[in-house]
């Protein structure tokens, strides 16, 4: 693992993993639908490690019910362009439609 020198708390939002007024993402968050969950059920917090001199990535610490670190994932900084909310909503609606089509196809194939 690359070096880090600080510990912090990030917030999982519908727009990404928010930390120090920046947004990050990782493949686990996408595959496990963290952002969709935050949109539907509210934001949650997660422990992160980071390097004060390089905020291009953070290390997400996944803990179990006994607060033991089970896994670490790297989340990378998102470069955000100014996008109007209607375009962003259409994007998320399209993603949800694609997921629904994929799930329906998977169910049909498994019959």
PyMOL commands that set and color helices and strands:
alter all, ss='L'
color gray80, all
select helices_A, chain A and resi 27-31+34-41+85-109
alter helices_A, ss='H'
color red, helices_A
select strands_A, chain A and resi 6-13+16-19+22-25+44-51+54-63+69-77
alter strands_A, ss='S'
color yellow, strands_A
deselect
rebuild
show_as cartoon
